[in-house]
Amino acid sequence: MVYKGTLKSGKLTIAEPDKCLGYERYKIGEVEERELSNGAKELYKIVREKYKDLK
């Protein structure tokens, strides 16, 4: 699953640790697209285009 978010302060925490294995943070352009599923690639393409100025 992919989520876009902005952490303004503090530390990112998992609210339901029994339902989540963990998380990884990436800036736009840091993702290895070849490692993504086809669905994730499509979503990442949309996010990358929409937020291209945030690189």
C-alpha positions, 0 to 999 in steps of 0.5 A: 500500500502506498500513502502520501503524507506530510510529517510536520513534526514528531516521529512517524508511528504505527497506530495499529502495530498488529495490522502493519509490518512496518513502513518505509519513507521515500521522497519522490524520485527515490523509489526503485520503480522496477521493485513495484507491483504494476498497480503500485507503478501506476499510482506512483506515476500519478503521484510523481507527476502531481508532486514533481515540484517537491523533489 
